[in-house]
Amino acid sequence: MIKMIALDLDGTLAIENHQILPATRDALEDLHSNGVEVVIATGRRYRTTRLVIQSLGFDVYAVCNGGALVKGPEQSTLHAENYDVTPLTELARELDLTLFAQRDAHELGGADFIIDTGSNWNDATHAHFNNNSEWAEKADLLASEPAYLVSGAFDRESALNELAREIASRFPGIYNTIILPLLDSGHFYCEISPKHIDKWHGLTKLHEHLGIEAEQTCTVGDQLNDMAMVTAAGHGVAMGNGHEDLQKVARFICGDNKEDGILDVVNYIHAINKTHAQAS
């Protein structure tokens, strides 16, 4: 039986303004009431993840910050993995990029993320700070709190590709880098985390907590940062609007996220669980 569905947010579950399509919301609530754990698995920080959970209408577990942070339905922190961003800050400054580092502000208090003041900010960095000024802080990352959940930078795709190459060359086997497009923007975002951190890593912490196996998990995503969880789960699904490389490794491809594509996955889960129940 499938006992868990883990859903990416942007491009998968969420549409504009952190909303969920009504038919998708109702189907997930029904699935949840029938014993399937609905889980969010996102690169977002927890504060903005909560906006989608509110649209969902019932509290759920959430894997945030690309797998570094796991939160319970009652908003407690079940697991958090921090690391020192000092070497990455030094490299970013060398390449004239601005690093920002995220933290578990919901648990610790203070800012959600710190933006480094040691380099010149580009338009995307300024926009990100201005749009999140209530939860952001400017600071010298070389002189501030050493432990963060995940770090990243905004810039042109070519500049971030150079950053990723330099990270791989100077720190082999230490960090993951994933470059993602910013929706409705000419900029991209490079997410940086310790090598072992991805959404599947966060989900394994939930598996341990809930007593659920990988084979009993269905994961759904649309971008390359969903690759680990889509390939590792017993039932990995790619969105119809998803990256072609993710679609190639998925068990099946559902519909578009703006056209209730998640309903295909819910129907699939119901069919699998019905067959299992009849067989037993």
Secondary structure, DSSP 8 states (H G I E B T S, - for coil): ---EEEE-TBTTTB-GGG---HHHHHHHHHHHHTT-EEEEE-SS-HHHHHHHHHHHTS--EEEEGGGTEEE-TTS-EEEE--EE-HHHHHHHHHTT---EEE--HHHH-S-SEEEESSS---HHHHHHHHHTTTTEEEE-TTTS-SEESEEEEEE-HHHHHHHHHHHHHHSTTTEEEEEEE-TTSS-EEEEEEETT-SHHHHHHHHHHHHT--GGGEEEEESSGGGHHHHHHSSEEEE-TTS-HHHHHHSSEE---GGGTTHHHHHHHHHHHHHHHHHH-
